[in-house]
Amino acid sequence: MPDMSCTPTIAVAIGRQTRLYHAFVTTAPADLDAPLTITLYAGPLSDVAGLAVDSVALDATKAGTPSRLVLIDTTELGWQRARCRSRAHRLIPADPVLVGLDTLQRWLWQRLQIPMAASHERMPTHSARRLRRRPNHDDQHIPEAGPKPHDRTHDPLSDPSARGPLG
């Protein structure tokens, strides 16, 4: 197994689960990704190669090749590496100076803050169907109009309907 000490990493904790992700530059399409792989940046190889620890390892003659900066879960790294190798795609560790913890954190937050409507449009039909909320009898007291969760101009303290029982 290769030495992973130079690969930039970020720990992601959601609830009681914590996963360690490693940053890589790859030429593999997303359909070859392991289930927990996250794409942080996509573009032509000429743009993405500079983020790799060894950009020389990426073929400069294929500057227009679609490439990505991805986060790969530690438990799926071997699987992802084998899939890339079997299809002759490159998987190079990201440069820990250019893609440090602060950069990974900022890009991951940006990725997580994509509006849900846009995410639903890109989802396959069966996934979008599962995520739609089913109406129930308690929905009658929920206001239909109002600011979106990502609307930073809304001040919840000035909105009487947003105040809790102590409000």
Buried (B, 14 or more C-beta within 10 A) or exposed (E): EEEEEEBBBBEBEEEEEEBBBBBBBBBBEEEBBBEBBBBBBBEEBBEBBEBBBEBEEBEEEBEEBBBBBBBBBBEBBEBBBEBBEEEEBBBBBBBBEBBBEEBBEEBBEEEEEEEEEEEEEEEEEEEEEEEEEEEEEEEEEEEEEEEEEEEEEEEEEEEEEBEEEEE
